[in-house]
């Protein structure tokens, strides 16, 4: 399951099974100052398994001399349910390391 970060639906509920994963995509442009962060209410229930960036122009990332502004990307946080329960997951859209917007996602993890 992929959720687009900061679509109009702010207060979402995600249902998943133990060991199942879901991802949230967000806008990232480090040289301009856009990023995102998260907080997990109960880390015994939910794990941030992977963070990755999909660059708009991947070839610029391997160039010896990167042009200014060439790191525009879509960030992805992948989460995994660890055990049965409910927890809140908070996401923050950040500009120059300051929180600009906050989203709350309720995560409900079930057994099979």
C-alpha positions in Angstrom: 0.0 0.0 0.0 1.4 3.4 -0.9 0.0 6.7 0.5 0.8 10.0 -1.1 2.1 12.3 1.7 -0.1 15.3 2.4 -3.0 14.6 0.1 -6.2 16.2 1.4 -6.9 13.1 3.6 -5.0 14.0 6.7 -6.6 11.7 9.4 -6.3 8.3 7.8 -6.5 4.8 9.3 -4.3 2.1 7.9 -5.2 -1.6 8.5 -2.4 -4.1 8.1 -1.4 -7.6 9.3 1.6 -8.5 11.3 4.7 -8.4 9.0 2.8 -6.6 6.3 4.2 -3.3 5.0 2.9 0.0 3.7 4.7 3.0 2.3 4.2 6.8 2.4 5.6 8.9 -0.4 6.6 12.6 0.1 8.2 15.5 -1.7 11.9 16.0 -1.0 14.3 18.6 -2.3 17.2 18.9 0.0 19.0 21.9 -1.6 15.8 23.9 -1.4 15.0 22.7 2.1 12.0 20.4 1.7 12.0 17.2 3.7 9.8 15.1 6.0 10.1 13.3 9.3 7.9 10.9 11.3 7.2 9.8 14.9 5.8 6.4 15.8 3.6 6.3 18.9 4.5 2.8 19.9 7.7 1.4 18.3 7.0 -2.1 19.7 4.1 -2.3 17.2 5.4 -0.5 14.1 8.9 -0.4 12.5 10.2 2.1 9.9 11.8 -0.6 7.8 13.3 1.5 4.9 13.8 5.0 3.7 14.6 5.7 0.1 14.6 8.5 -2.4 13.6 8.3 -6.0 15.4 11.2 -7.8 13.7 13.1 -10.6 16.9 12.8 -12.6 19.0 9.9 -11.3 21.9 10.6 -13.6 22.6 13.9 -11.8 23.1 12.0 -8.6 26.1 10.1 -10.0 27.7 13.0 -11.9 31.0 14.3 -10.6 29.7 17.9 -10.5 26.1 18.0 -9.5 24.2 21.0 -10.7 22.5 23.2 -8.1 18.9 22.0 -7.3 19.6 18.6 -8.9 18.4 16.6 -5.9 14.6 17.0 -6.4 13.1 13.6 -5.4 10.2 11.6 -4.1 11.0 10.3 -0.6 9.5 7.0 0.6 9.1 5.7 4.1 8.3 2.0 4.4 6.7 0.7 7.6 6.1 -2.8 8.9 3.6 -4.1 11.4 5.4 -6.0 14.2 2.6 -7.2 16.5 -1.1 -6.8 17.1 -2.3 -3.4 18.4 -3.0 0.2 17.5 -0.6 3.1 17.3 -0.5 6.6 15.9 2.0 7.6 13.3 2.7 11.3 12.9 4.3 12.8 9.7 5.7 16.3 9.5 6.3 18.1 6.2 9.4 20.2 6.9 11.0 23.2 5.3 14.5 24.0 6.3 14.2 21.6 9.3 11.1 23.4 10.7 7.8 21.6 10.8 5.2 23.1 8.4 2.4 20.6 8.5 1.4 17.6 10.6 -0.5 14.6 9.6 -1.8 11.8 11.9 -2.3 8.3 10.7 -3.9 5.7 12.9 -2.3 2.2 12.3 -4.3 -0.9 13.3 -2.3 -4.1 13.1 -4.1 -7.4 13.2 -3.2 -11.1 13.1 -3.9 -12.8 9.8 
